[in-house]
Amino acid sequence: MVQRGRPREFDMDDALDKAIDVFWRQGYTGTSLSDLTEAMGISRPSLYNAFGTKEETFKLAVERYARIDMAYVNTALAEPTAYETARRYLRDNADAVTTPGKPAGCLSIQGGLAAAPEDDRVVRYLADRRADGEARFAERFARAIADGDLPASEDPADLAKYVSTVSAGLAVQAAAGVSREALHRVVDRALLVFPGGASPTASPHGADRNPRTAGGERTAPAAR
């Protein structure tokens, strides 16, 4: 068998993880090719051959980030009630955006917050990905309405937008240095107005109101 080309002298996943870290800390526009190659420990030709352009590398980084660092989304969507879906997602999101050893915040938010006009394609790409994620929650809440878990008067798209907006705010606050504990209190407060989450006498900062975790269980950060 004829071997085509030289074997790569670096681990693709490891290099992409390093690219994720750079894009996460510096944003898409703030990251240069030199930043990437230095962090990834590879040459520009190797970057182009393995990952493509800077934009293509960024998209691969976002896809890997979503698959690994945001795996908790699938877990949340599988919860048996709409309230537990919202609670699990927001709690795990607060943990994920404050994970020790990683940049604070969220790659999909920070990556395009401050982008140059010529990077509009990347901004739209990130917006489309967030919209796709929001649509998954809207579908889950629509199913909850059909199952009688949520009142028929609820709008699944509005609920999904609410959850998405809270999670984006958590990421921005985390990037500004707000602690995990403070973000958990924000989540508790936000869940008070989610259908099925409030009780007349419950304290917004008090114990977890999810009956499955009433003993104070805390969700662990998403595994890498």
GURO-439034 format. One record per atom (N, C-alpha, C): residue number from 0; residue in one letter; atom name; x, y, z. Coordinates in steps of 0.2 Angstrom, whole numbers, plus 5000, padded with zeros to 4 digits. Atoms other than C-alpha are relative to their C-alpha. Layout:
GURO-439034
(NUM "A" "CA" (X Y Z))
...
***
This chain:
GURO-439034
(0 "M" "N" (5004 4994 5000))
(0 "M" "CA" (5000 5000 5000))
(0 "M" "C" (5004 5006 5000))
(1 "V" "N" (4997 4994 5001))
(1 "V" "CA" (5006 5017 4995))
(1 "V" "C" (4998 5005 5005))
(2 "Q" "N" (5002 4995 4995))
(2 "Q" "CA" (5006 5030 5010))
(2 "Q" "C" (5000 5007 4996))
(3 "R" "N" (5001 4994 5003))
(3 "R" "CA" (4999 5046 5004))
(3 "R" "C" (5002 5006 5005))
(4 "G" "N" (4999 4995 4996))
(4 "G" "CA" (5007 5061 5011))
(4 "G" "C" (5004 4998 5007))
(5 "R" "N" (4996 5002 4993))
(5 "R" "CA" (5017 5062 5028))
(5 "R" "C" (4995 5000 5005))
(6 "P" "N" (5005 5000 4994))
(6 "P" "CA" (5008 5057 5044))
(6 "P" "C" (5001 5006 5004))
(7 "R" "N" (5000 4994 4996))
(7 "R" "CA" (5003 5071 5055))
(7 "R" "C" (5004 4998 5006))
(8 "E" "N" (4995 5000 4994))
(8 "E" "CA" (5015 5074 5069))
(8 "E" "C" (4996 5003 5006))
(9 "F" "N" (5004 4997 4994))
(9 "F" "CA" (5001 5081 5081))
(9 "F" "C" (4993 4997 5000))
(10 "D" "N" (5006 5003 4998))
(10 "D" "CA" (4985 5075 5089))
(10 "D" "C" (4995 5005 4998))
(11 "M" "N" (5005 4995 5002))
(11 "M" "CA" (4970 5083 5080))
(11 "M" "C" (4996 5003 5005))
(12 "D" "N" (5004 4997 4994))
(12 "D" "CA" (4959 5084 5095))
(12 "D" "C" (5003 5004 5005))
(13 "D" "N" (4996 4995 4995))
(13 "D" "CA" (4972 5091 5106))
(13 "D" "C" (5001 5007 4997))
(14 "A" "N" (4999 4994 5004))
(14 "A" "CA" (4976 5104 5093))
(14 "A" "C" (4994 5004 5000))
(15 "L" "N" (5006 4997 5001))
(15 "L" "CA" (4958 5108 5091))
(15 "L" "C" (4998 5003 5007))
(16 "D" "N" (5001 4997 4993))
(16 "D" "CA" (4956 5110 5110))
(16 "D" "C" (5004 5006 5002))
(17 "K" "N" (4996 4994 4998))
(17 "K" "CA" (4970 5122 5111))
(17 "K" "C" (4997 5006 4995))
(18 "A" "N" (5004 4995 5004))
(18 "A" "CA" (4961 5132 5097))
(18 "A" "C" (4994 5003 5003))
(19 "I" "N" (5006 4998 4996))
(19 "I" "CA" (4945 5132 5107))
(19 "I" "C" (5002 5005 5005))
(20 "D" "N" (4997 4995 4995))
(20 "D" "CA" (4955 5140 5121))
(20 "D" "C" (5001 5007 4998))
(21 "V" "N" (4998 4993 5002))
(21 "V" "CA" (4962 5154 5111))
(21 "V" "C" (4994 5004 4997))
(22 "F" "N" (5006 4996 5002))
(22 "F" "CA" (4945 5158 5102))
(22 "F" "C" (4996 5002 5006))
(23 "W" "N" (5005 4999 4994))
(23 "W" "CA" (4936 5157 5119))
(23 "W" "C" (5003 5006 5004))
(24 "R" "N" (4998 4995 4996))
(24 "R" "CA" (4948 5169 5127))
(24 "R" "C" (5001 5007 4996))
(25 "Q" "N" (4999 4994 5004))
(25 "Q" "CA" (4951 5181 5113))
(25 "Q" "C" (4995 5002 4995))
(26 "G" "N" (5005 4999 5005))
(26 "G" "CA" (4936 5180 5102))
(26 "G" "C" (5002 4998 4993))
(27 "Y" "N" (4998 5002 5007))
(27 "Y" "CA" (4936 5176 5083))
(27 "Y" "C" (5004 5006 4997))
(28 "T" "N" (4997 4995 5003))
(28 "T" "CA" (4941 5193 5077))
(28 "T" "C" (5007 5002 5004))
(29 "G" "N" (4994 4999 4996))
(29 "G" "CA" (4954 5195 5091))
(29 "G" "C" (5006 4995 5000))
(30 "T" "N" (4995 5005 5001))
(30 "T" "CA" (4963 5179 5086))
(30 "T" "C" (5003 5000 4993))
(31 "S" "N" (4996 5000 5006))
(31 "S" "CA" (4976 5179 5073))
(31 "S" "C" (5002 4993 4998))
(32 "L" "N" (4997 5007 5002))
(32 "L" "CA" (4983 5164 5063))
(32 "L" "C" (5006 4999 5004))
(33 "S" "N" (4994 5001 4996))
(33 "S" "CA" (4999 5167 5073))
(33 "S" "C" (4998 4997 5007))
(34 "D" "N" (5002 5002 4993))
(34 "D" "CA" (4990 5165 5089))
(34 "D" "C" (4998 4993 5000))
(35 "L" "N" (5002 5007 5001))
(35 "L" "CA" (4982 5149 5083))
(35 "L" "C" (5006 4995 4999))
(36 "T" "N" (4994 5004 5002))
(36 "T" "CA" (4998 5141 5076))
(36 "T" "C" (5004 4999 5006))
(37 "E" "N" (4995 5000 4994))
(37 "E" "CA" (5008 5146 5092))
(37 "E" "C" (4996 4995 5005))
(38 "A" "N" (5004 5003 4994))
(38 "A" "CA" (4994 5139 5104))
(38 "A" "C" (5000 4992 4998))
(39 "M" "N" (5001 5007 5003))
(39 "M" "CA" (4992 5123 5093))
(39 "M" "C" (5006 4996 4999))
(40 "G" "N" (4994 5003 5001))
(40 "G" "CA" (5010 5120 5091))
(40 "G" "C" (5001 4997 4993))
(41 "I" "N" (4999 5002 5007))
(41 "I" "CA" (5009 5118 5072))
(41 "I" "C" (5002 5006 4996))
(42 "S" "N" (4999 4995 5005))
(42 "S" "CA" (5014 5127 5057))
(42 "S" "C" (4994 5002 4996))
(43 "R" "N" (5006 4998 5004))
(43 "R" "CA" (5002 5137 5045))
(43 "R" "C" (4998 4995 4995))
(44 "P" "N" (5002 5005 5004))
(44 "P" "CA" (5003 5124 5032))
(44 "P" "C" (4997 4994 5003))
(45 "S" "N" (5003 5005 4997))
(45 "S" "CA" (4999 5111 5044))
(45 "S" "C" (4993 5001 5003))
(46 "L" "N" (5007 4998 4998))
(46 "L" "CA" (4984 5121 5051))
(46 "L" "C" (4995 5000 4994))
(47 "Y" "N" (5004 5000 5006))
(47 "Y" "CA" (4978 5123 5033))
(47 "Y" "C" (4998 4993 4998))
(48 "N" "N" (5001 5007 5002))
(48 "N" "CA" (4980 5105 5029))
(48 "N" "C" (4995 4996 5004))
(49 "A" "N" (5004 5003 4996))
(49 "A" "CA" (4972 5099 5044))
(49 "A" "C" (4993 5003 5002))
(50 "F" "N" (5006 4997 4998))
(50 "F" "CA" (4958 5111 5048))
(50 "F" "C" (4997 5005 4995))
(51 "G" "N" (5002 4995 5005))
(51 "G" "CA" (4957 5124 5033))
(51 "G" "C" (5002 5007 5003))
(52 "T" "N" (4999 4993 4998))
(52 "T" "CA" (4956 5142 5035))
(52 "T" "C" (4998 5002 5007))
(53 "K" "N" (5002 4998 4993))
(53 "K" "CA" (4954 5152 5051))
(53 "K" "C" (4992 4999 5002))
(54 "E" "N" (5007 5001 4999))
(54 "E" "CA" (4935 5152 5049))
(54 "E" "C" (4998 4993 5000))
(55 "E" "N" (5002 5007 4999))
(55 "E" "CA" (4934 5134 5046))
(55 "E" "C" (5003 4997 5006))
(56 "T" "N" (4998 5003 4993))
(56 "T" "CA" (4945 5130 5061))
(56 "T" "C" (4996 5003 5005))
(57 "F" "N" (5004 4998 4995))
(57 "F" "CA" (4934 5141 5071))
(57 "F" "C" (4993 4996 5001))
(58 "K" "N" (5006 5003 5000))
(58 "K" "CA" (4918 5132 5066))
(58 "K" "C" (5001 4992 5002))
(59 "L" "N" (4998 5007 4998))
(59 "L" "CA" (4927 5115 5069))
(59 "L" "C" (5000 5000 5008))
(60 "A" "N" (4999 4999 4992))
(60 "A" "CA" (4931 5122 5087))
(60 "A" "C" (4993 5001 5003))
(61 "V" "N" (5007 4999 4997))
(61 "V" "CA" (4913 5127 5090))
(61 "V" "C" (4996 4994 5000))
(62 "E" "N" (5003 5007 5001))
(62 "E" "CA" (4907 5110 5084))
(62 "E" "C" (5002 4996 5006))
(63 "R" "N" (4997 5005 4995))
(63 "R" "CA" (4919 5101 5096))
(63 "R" "C" (4998 5003 5007))
(64 "Y" "N" (5002 4997 4994))
(64 "Y" "CA" (4915 5113 5110))
(64 "Y" "C" (4992 4998 5002))
(65 "A" "N" (5007 5002 4999))
(65 "A" "CA" (4896 5110 5108))
(65 "A" "C" (4999 4993 5002))
(66 "R" "N" (5000 5008 4999))
(66 "R" "CA" (4899 5091 5107))
(66 "R" "C" (5002 4998 5007))
(67 "I" "N" (4997 5002 4994))
(67 "I" "CA" (4909 5090 5123))
(67 "I" "C" (4999 5005 5006))
(68 "D" "N" (5001 4995 4994))
(68 "D" "CA" (4908 5106 5134))
(68 "D" "C" (4993 5001 5001))
(69 "M" "N" (5008 4998 4999))
(69 "M" "CA" (4889 5108 5131))
(69 "M" "C" (4996 4993 4999))
(70 "A" "N" (5003 5007 5000))
(70 "A" "CA" (4885 5089 5132))
(70 "A" "C" (4994 5000 5004))
(71 "Y" "N" (5005 5000 4995))
(71 "Y" "CA" (4874 5094 5146))
(71 "Y" "C" (4993 5002 4997))
(72 "V" "N" (5006 4998 5003))
(72 "V" "CA" (4861 5101 5134))
(72 "V" "C" (4996 4994 4999))
(73 "N" "N" (5004 5006 5002))
(73 "N" "CA" (4856 5084 5128))
(73 "N" "C" (4997 4997 5007))
(74 "T" "N" (5002 5003 4994))
(74 "T" "CA" (4855 5078 5146))
(74 "T" "C" (4993 5004 5003))
(75 "A" "N" (5006 4996 4998))
(75 "A" "CA" (4843 5093 5150))
(75 "A" "C" (4994 4998 4996))
(76 "L" "N" (5006 5001 5005))
(76 "L" "CA" (4832 5090 5135))
(76 "L" "C" (4997 4993 5002))
(77 "A" "N" (5002 5006 4999))
(77 "A" "CA" (4830 5072 5141))
(77 "A" "C" (4996 4999 5007))
(78 "E" "N" (5003 5000 4994))
(78 "E" "CA" (4823 5077 5158))
(78 "E" "C" (4992 4999 4999))
(79 "P" "N" (5007 5002 5001))
(79 "P" "CA" (4805 5071 5161))
(79 "P" "C" (4995 5005 5000))
(80 "T" "N" (5004 4994 5000))
(80 "T" "CA" (4797 5088 5164))
(80 "T" "C" (5003 5006 4997))
(81 "A" "N" (4997 4994 5003))
(81 "A" "CA" (4799 5105 5156))
(81 "A" "C" (5003 5004 5005))
(82 "Y" "N" (4997 4996 4995))
(82 "Y" "CA" (4803 5113 5172))
(82 "Y" "C" (5007 4997 5002))
(83 "E" "N" (4993 5003 4998))
(83 "E" "CA" (4817 5100 5176))
(83 "E" "C" (5004 5001 4994))
(84 "T" "N" (4996 4998 5006))
(84 "T" "CA" (4823 5103 5158))
(84 "T" "C" (5003 5007 5001))
(85 "A" "N" (4997 4994 4999))
(85 "A" "CA" (4825 5121 5161))
(85 "A" "C" (5004 5001 5006))
(86 "R" "N" (4996 5000 4994))
(86 "R" "CA" (4832 5119 5179))
(86 "R" "C" (5007 4997 4998))
(87 "R" "N" (4993 5004 5002))
(87 "R" "CA" (4845 5106 5173))
(87 "R" "C" (5004 5004 4996))
(88 "Y" "N" (4996 4996 5005))
(88 "Y" "CA" (4850 5116 5158))
(88 "Y" "C" (5003 5006 5003))
(89 "L" "N" (4998 4993 4997))
(89 "L" "CA" (4852 5133 5168))
(89 "L" "C" (5005 4998 5005))
(90 "R" "N" (4995 5001 4995))
(90 "R" "CA" (4861 5125 5183))
(90 "R" "C" (5006 4997 4997))
(91 "D" "N" (4994 5003 5003))
(91 "D" "CA" (4873 5115 5172))
(91 "D" "C" (5003 5005 4996))
(92 "N" "N" (4997 4995 5004))
(92 "N" "CA" (4876 5130 5161))
(92 "N" "C" (5004 5005 5005))
(93 "A" "N" (4997 4996 4995))
(93 "A" "CA" (4880 5140 5177))
(93 "A" "C" (5007 4997 5002))
(94 "D" "N" (4994 5003 4998))
(94 "D" "CA" (4893 5127 5181))
(94 "D" "C" (5005 5000 4995))
(95 "A" "N" (4995 5001 5005))
(95 "A" "CA" (4900 5125 5164))
(95 "A" "C" (5003 5007 4998))
(96 "V" "N" (4997 4994 5001))
(96 "V" "CA" (4903 5144 5162))
(96 "V" "C" (5005 5002 5005))
(97 "T" "N" (4996 4999 4995))
(97 "T" "CA" (4912 5144 5178))
(97 "T" "C" (5005 4994 5002))
(98 "T" "N" (4995 5006 4999))
(98 "T" "CA" (4923 5128 5176))
(98 "T" "C" (5007 5002 5001))
(99 "P" "N" (4993 4998 4998))
(99 "P" "CA" (4940 5130 5185))
(99 "P" "C" (5004 4997 4994))
(100 "G" "N" (4995 5003 5005))
(100 "G" "CA" (4954 5128 5172))
(100 "G" "C" (4998 5002 4993))
(101 "K" "N" (5002 4998 5006))
(101 "K" "CA" (4944 5135 5158))
(101 "K" "C" (4998 5007 5000))
(102 "P" "N" (5002 4993 5000))
(102 "P" "CA" (4940 5152 5152))
(102 "P" "C" (4993 5001 5002))
(103 "A" "N" (5007 4998 4998))
(103 "A" "CA" (4925 5160 5160))
(103 "A" "C" (4995 5002 4994))
(104 "G" "N" (5005 4998 5005))
(104 "G" "CA" (4909 5162 5150))
(104 "G" "C" (4999 4994 4995))
(105 "C" "N" (5002 5005 5005))
(105 "C" "CA" (4904 5153 5134))
(105 "C" "C" (5003 5002 4993))
(106 "L" "N" (4996 4999 5007))
(106 "L" "CA" (4914 5151 5117))
(106 "L" "C" (4995 5003 4995))
(107 "S" "N" (5005 4998 5005))
(107 "S" "CA" (4898 5153 5107))
(107 "S" "C" (4998 5007 5001))
(108 "I" "N" (5002 4993 4998))
(108 "I" "CA" (4894 5170 5116))
(108 "I" "C" (5006 5004 4999))
(109 "Q" "N" (4994 4996 5001))
(109 "Q" "CA" (4912 5177 5117))
(109 "Q" "C" (5003 5000 4993))
(110 "G" "N" (4997 5000 5007))
(110 "G" "CA" (4917 5171 5100))
(110 "G" "C" (4998 5005 4996))
(111 "G" "N" (5002 4995 5005))
(111 "G" "CA" (4907 5184 5091))
(111 "G" "C" (4997 5006 5003))
(112 "L" "N" (5002 4994 4997))
(112 "L" "CA" (4903 5197 5104))
(112 "L" "C" (5002 5007 4997))
(113 "A" "N" (4997 4994 5003))
(113 "A" "CA" (4915 5210 5096))
(113 "A" "C" (5003 4997 4994))
(114 "A" "N" (4997 5002 5007))
(114 "A" "CA" (4918 5205 5078))
(114 "A" "C" (5000 5006 4995))
(115 "A" "N" (4999 4995 5005))
(115 "A" "CA" (4924 5216 5064))
(115 "A" "C" (4995 4999 4994))
(116 "P" "N" (5005 5001 5006))
(116 "P" "CA" (4912 5219 5049))
(116 "P" "C" (5002 4995 4995))
(117 "E" "N" (4998 5005 5005))
(117 "E" "CA" (4922 5207 5038))
(117 "E" "C" (4999 4993 5003))
(118 "D" "N" (5002 5007 4997))
(118 "D" "CA" (4918 5193 5051))
(118 "D" "C" (4993 4999 5001))
(119 "D" "N" (5007 5000 4999))
(119 "D" "CA" (4900 5195 5049))
(119 "D" "C" (4997 4993 4999))
(120 "R" "N" (5002 5007 5001))
(120 "R" "CA" (4899 5177 5042))
(120 "R" "C" (5000 4996 5006))
(121 "V" "N" (4999 5004 4993))
(121 "V" "CA" (4905 5170 5059))
(121 "V" "C" (4995 5002 5005))
(122 "V" "N" (5005 4998 4995))
(122 "V" "CA" (4893 5181 5069))
(122 "V" "C" (4993 4997 4998))
(123 "R" "N" (5006 5003 5002))
(123 "R" "CA" (4879 5174 5058))
(123 "R" "C" (5000 4993 5002))
(124 "Y" "N" (5000 5007 4999))
(124 "Y" "CA" (4885 5157 5060))
(124 "Y" "C" (4999 4998 5007))
(125 "L" "N" (5002 5001 4993))
(125 "L" "CA" (4885 5158 5079))
(125 "L" "C" (4993 5002 5002))
(126 "A" "N" (5007 4999 4999))
(126 "A" "CA" (4868 5166 5079))
(126 "A" "C" (4996 4994 4998))
(127 "D" "N" (5004 5005 5003))
(127 "D" "CA" (4861 5152 5068))
(127 "D" "C" (5001 4994 5005))
(128 "R" "N" (4999 5006 4996))
(128 "R" "CA" (4869 5139 5080))
(128 "R" "C" (4996 5001 5007))
(129 "R" "N" (5004 4998 4994))
(129 "R" "CA" (4861 5148 5095))
(129 "R" "C" (4992 4999 4999))
(130 "A" "N" (5007 5001 5002))
(130 "A" "CA" (4844 5148 5086))
(130 "A" "C" (4998 4993 4999))
(131 "D" "N" (5002 5007 5000))
(131 "D" "CA" (4845 5130 5082))
(131 "D" "C" (4999 4997 5007))
(132 "G" "N" (5001 5003 4994))
(132 "G" "CA" (4848 5126 5100))
(132 "G" "C" (4994 5002 5004))
(133 "E" "N" (5006 4998 4997))
(133 "E" "CA" (4834 5137 5105))
(133 "E" "C" (4994 4996 4997))
(134 "A" "N" (5005 5004 5003))
(134 "A" "CA" (4823 5128 5093))
(134 "A" "C" (4999 4993 5003))
(135 "R" "N" (5000 5007 4997))
(135 "R" "CA" (4827 5111 5101))
(135 "R" "C" (4996 5001 5007))
(136 "F" "N" (5004 4999 4994))
(136 "F" "CA" (4820 5119 5118))
(136 "F" "C" (4993 5001 4998))
(137 "A" "N" (5007 4999 5002))
(137 "A" "CA" (4805 5125 5109))
(137 "A" "C" (4996 4994 4999))
(138 "E" "N" (5003 5006 5002))
(138 "E" "CA" (4801 5108 5102))
(138 "E" "C" (4999 4996 5007))
(139 "R" "N" (5001 5004 4993))
(139 "R" "CA" (4804 5100 5120))
(139 "R" "C" (4994 5003 5004))
(140 "F" "N" (5005 4997 4996))
(140 "F" "CA" (4792 5113 5128))
(140 "F" "C" (4993 4999 4996))
(141 "A" "N" (5006 5002 5003))
(141 "A" "CA" (4779 5110 5114))
(141 "A" "C" (4998 4993 5001))
(142 "R" "N" (5001 5007 4998))
(142 "R" "CA" (4780 5092 5118))
(142 "R" "C" (4997 5000 5007))
(143 "A" "N" (5003 5000 4993))
(143 "A" "CA" (4777 5096 5136))
(143 "A" "C" (4993 5003 5000))
(144 "I" "N" (5007 4997 5001))
(144 "I" "CA" (4761 5106 5131))
(144 "I" "C" (4996 4994 4998))
(145 "A" "N" (5004 5006 5003))
(145 "A" "CA" (4755 5091 5121))
(145 "A" "C" (4999 4995 5005))
(146 "D" "N" (5001 5006 4995))
(146 "D" "CA" (4758 5079 5136))
(146 "D" "C" (4996 5003 5006))
(147 "G" "N" (5003 4997 4994))
(147 "G" "CA" (4749 5091 5148))
(147 "G" "C" (5005 5002 5006))
(148 "D" "N" (4995 4998 4994))
(148 "D" "CA" (4765 5095 5158))
(148 "D" "C" (5000 5007 5000))
(149 "L" "N" (5000 4993 5000))
(149 "L" "CA" (4764 5113 5153))
(149 "L" "C" (4992 5002 4998))
(150 "P" "N" (5007 4998 5002))
(150 "P" "CA" (4747 5123 5152))
(150 "P" "C" (5000 5002 4992))
(151 "A" "N" (5000 4999 5007))
(151 "A" "CA" (4741 5125 5134))
(151 "A" "C" (5000 5007 4998))
(152 "S" "N" (5000 4993 5001))
(152 "S" "CA" (4741 5144 5136))
(152 "S" "C" (5008 5002 4999))
(153 "E" "N" (4992 4998 5001))
(153 "E" "CA" (4761 5144 5136))
(153 "E" "C" (5002 4999 4993))
(154 "D" "N" (4998 5000 5007))
(154 "D" "CA" (4770 5148 5121))
(154 "D" "C" (5007 4997 5000))
(155 "P" "N" (4993 5004 5000))
(155 "P" "CA" (4785 5135 5118))
(155 "P" "C" (5006 5005 4998))
(156 "A" "N" (4995 4996 5003))
(156 "A" "CA" (4795 5148 5108))
(156 "A" "C" (5002 5005 5005))
(157 "D" "N" (4999 4995 4995))
(157 "D" "CA" (4793 5161 5121))
(157 "D" "C" (5004 4997 5006))
(158 "L" "N" (4996 5003 4994))
(158 "L" "CA" (4799 5149 5135))
(158 "L" "C" (5007 4998 4998))
(159 "A" "N" (4993 5002 5003))
(159 "A" "CA" (4814 5143 5124))
(159 "A" "C" (5004 5007 5000))
(160 "K" "N" (4996 4993 5001))
(160 "K" "CA" (4819 5162 5121))
(160 "K" "C" (5001 5002 5007))
(161 "Y" "N" (4998 4998 4993))
(161 "Y" "CA" (4818 5165 5140))
(161 "Y" "C" (5006 4996 5003))
(162 "V" "N" (4994 5005 4998))
(162 "V" "CA" (4829 5150 5144))
(162 "V" "C" (5006 5002 4997))
(163 "S" "N" (4994 4998 5004))
(163 "S" "CA" (4841 5155 5130))
(163 "S" "C" (5003 5007 5003))
(164 "T" "N" (4997 4994 4998))
(164 "T" "CA" (4842 5173 5136))
(164 "T" "C" (5003 5000 5007))
(165 "V" "N" (4997 5001 4993))
(165 "V" "CA" (4845 5168 5154))
(165 "V" "C" (5007 4997 5000))
(166 "S" "N" (4994 5004 5000))
(166 "S" "CA" (4859 5156 5149))
(166 "S" "C" (5005 5005 4997))
(167 "A" "N" (4995 4995 5003))
(167 "A" "CA" (4867 5170 5138))
(167 "A" "C" (5002 5005 5005))
(168 "G" "N" (4999 4995 4994))
(168 "G" "CA" (4866 5182 5153))
(168 "G" "C" (5005 4997 5005))
(169 "L" "N" (4995 5003 4995))
(169 "L" "CA" (4875 5169 5164))
(169 "L" "C" (5007 5000 4997))
(170 "A" "N" (4994 5001 5004))
(170 "A" "CA" (4889 5167 5151))
(170 "A" "C" (5003 5007 5001))
(171 "V" "N" (4997 4993 5000))
(171 "V" "CA" (4892 5186 5150))
(171 "V" "C" (5002 5002 5008))
(172 "Q" "N" (4998 4998 4993))
(172 "Q" "CA" (4891 5188 5169))
(172 "Q" "C" (5006 4996 5003))
(173 "A" "N" (4995 5005 4999))
(173 "A" "CA" (4903 5173 5171))
(173 "A" "C" (5007 5003 4998))
(174 "A" "N" (4995 4997 5003))
(174 "A" "CA" (4915 5182 5159))
(174 "A" "C" (5003 5006 5004))
(175 "A" "N" (4999 4994 4996))
(175 "A" "CA" (4914 5197 5170))
(175 "A" "C" (5003 4999 5007))
(176 "G" "N" (4997 5002 4994))
(176 "G" "CA" (4920 5187 5185))
(176 "G" "C" (4995 4999 5006))
(177 "V" "N" (5005 5002 4995))
(177 "V" "CA" (4904 5183 5194))
(177 "V" "C" (5001 4993 5002))
(178 "S" "N" (4999 5007 4997))
(178 "S" "CA" (4905 5168 5205))
(178 "S" "C" (4995 4995 4998))
(179 "R" "N" (5004 5006 5001))
(179 "R" "CA" (4897 5151 5202))
(179 "R" "C" (4994 5001 5005))
(180 "E" "N" (5005 5000 4995))
(180 "E" "CA" (4887 5153 5218))
(180 "E" "C" (4995 5006 4999))
(181 "A" "N" (5005 4995 5002))
(181 "A" "CA" (4880 5170 5213))
(181 "A" "C" (4996 4998 4994))
(182 "L" "N" (5004 5002 5006))
(182 "L" "CA" (4875 5163 5196))
(182 "L" "C" (4995 4995 5002))
(183 "H" "N" (5005 5004 4998))
(183 "H" "CA" (4866 5149 5205))
(183 "H" "C" (4994 5003 5003))
(184 "R" "N" (5005 4996 4997))
(184 "R" "CA" (4856 5162 5214))
(184 "R" "C" (4996 5003 4995))
(185 "V" "N" (5003 4997 5006))
(185 "V" "CA" (4852 5170 5197))
(185 "V" "C" (4995 4995 4997))
(186 "V" "N" (5004 5006 5003))
(186 "V" "CA" (4846 5153 5191))
(186 "V" "C" (4994 4999 5004))
(187 "D" "N" (5006 5001 4996))
(187 "D" "CA" (4835 5150 5206))
(187 "D" "C" (4995 5006 4999))
(188 "R" "N" (5005 4995 5001))
(188 "R" "CA" (4827 5167 5204))
(188 "R" "C" (4997 5000 4993))
(189 "A" "N" (5003 5001 5007))
(189 "A" "CA" (4824 5164 5185))
(189 "A" "C" (4995 4995 5000))
(190 "L" "N" (5005 5005 5001))
(190 "L" "CA" (4816 5148 5188))
(190 "L" "C" (4993 5001 5004))
(191 "L" "N" (5006 4998 4996))
(191 "L" "CA" (4803 5156 5200))
(191 "L" "C" (4994 5001 4995))
(192 "V" "N" (5005 4998 5005))
(192 "V" "CA" (4794 5162 5184))
(192 "V" "C" (4999 4995 4995))
(193 "F" "N" (5001 5005 5005))
(193 "F" "CA" (4795 5146 5174))
(193 "F" "C" (4995 4996 5003))
(194 "P" "N" (5006 5004 4998))
(194 "P" "CA" (4779 5136 5174))
(194 "P" "C" (5002 4994 5004))
(195 "G" "N" (4999 5006 4996))
(195 "G" "CA" (4779 5123 5188))
(195 "G" "C" (5006 5001 5005))
(196 "G" "N" (4994 5000 4996))
(196 "G" "CA" (4794 5130 5197))
(196 "G" "C" (4999 5004 5006))
(197 "A" "N" (5001 4996 4994))
(197 "A" "CA" (4787 5143 5209))
(197 "A" "C" (4995 4997 5005))
(198 "S" "N" (5005 5002 4994))
(198 "S" "CA" (4779 5140 5226))
(198 "S" "C" (4999 5007 5004))
(199 "P" "N" (5002 4994 4996))
(199 "P" "CA" (4770 5154 5236))
(199 "P" "C" (5005 5002 5005))
(200 "T" "N" (4996 4999 4994))
(200 "T" "CA" (4781 5152 5251))
(200 "T" "C" (5008 4999 4999))
(201 "A" "N" (4993 5002 5001))
(201 "A" "CA" (4798 5147 5243))
(201 "A" "C" (5004 5006 4999))
(202 "S" "N" (4995 4995 5000))
(202 "S" "CA" (4813 5158 5245))
(202 "S" "C" (5004 5000 4993))
(203 "P" "N" (4997 5000 5007))
(203 "P" "CA" (4821 5163 5228))
(203 "P" "C" (5007 4998 5001))
(204 "H" "N" (4993 5002 5000))
(204 "H" "CA" (4838 5159 5235))
(204 "H" "C" (5001 4994 5004))
(205 "G" "N" (5000 5006 4995))
(205 "G" "CA" (4833 5144 5246))
(205 "G" "C" (5002 4994 4996))
(206 "A" "N" (4998 5006 5003))
(206 "A" "CA" (4834 5126 5243))
(206 "A" "C" (4997 4999 4993))
(207 "D" "N" (5002 5002 5007))
(207 "D" "CA" (4832 5118 5226))
(207 "D" "C" (4993 4998 5001))
(208 "R" "N" (5008 5001 5000))
(208 "R" "CA" (4813 5117 5222))
(208 "R" "C" (4999 4994 4996))
(209 "N" "N" (5002 5006 5004))
(209 "N" "CA" (4815 5102 5210))
(209 "N" "C" (4999 4994 5005))
(210 "P" "N" (5002 5005 4995))
(210 "P" "CA" (4807 5087 5220))
(210 "P" "C" (5005 4994 4999))
(211 "R" "N" (4995 5006 5000))
(211 "R" "CA" (4820 5075 5213))
(211 "R" "C" (5007 5001 5003))
(212 "T" "N" (4994 4998 4996))
(212 "T" "CA" (4834 5085 5221))
(212 "T" "C" (4999 5004 5006))
(213 "A" "N" (5002 4996 4994))
(213 "A" "CA" (4826 5092 5236))
(213 "A" "C" (5005 5000 5005))
(214 "G" "N" (4995 5001 4994))
(214 "G" "CA" (4840 5086 5247))
(214 "G" "C" (5006 5004 4999))
(215 "G" "N" (4994 4996 5001))
(215 "G" "CA" (4852 5099 5240))
(215 "G" "C" (5005 4998 4995))
(216 "E" "N" (4995 5002 5005))
(216 "E" "CA" (4860 5089 5226))
(216 "E" "C" (5002 5005 4995))
(217 "R" "N" (4998 4996 5005))
(217 "R" "CA" (4871 5099 5215))
(217 "R" "C" (5003 4997 4994))
(218 "T" "N" (4998 5003 5006))
(218 "T" "CA" (4874 5096 5197))
(218 "T" "C" (5007 5001 4999))
(219 "A" "N" (4993 5000 5001))
(219 "A" "CA" (4892 5092 5192))
(219 "A" "C" (5001 5004 4994))
(220 "P" "N" (4999 4996 5007))
(220 "P" "CA" (4900 5103 5178))
(220 "P" "C" (5001 4994 4995))
(221 "A" "N" (4999 5005 5006))
(221 "A" "CA" (4900 5095 5161))
(221 "A" "C" (5007 4998 4999))
(222 "A" "N" (4993 5003 5001))
(222 "A" "CA" (4914 5083 5158))
(222 "A" "C" (5003 5002 4994))
(223 "R" "N" (4997 4998 5007))
(223 "R" "CA" (4927 5087 5145))
(223 "R" "C" (5002 4993 4997))
***
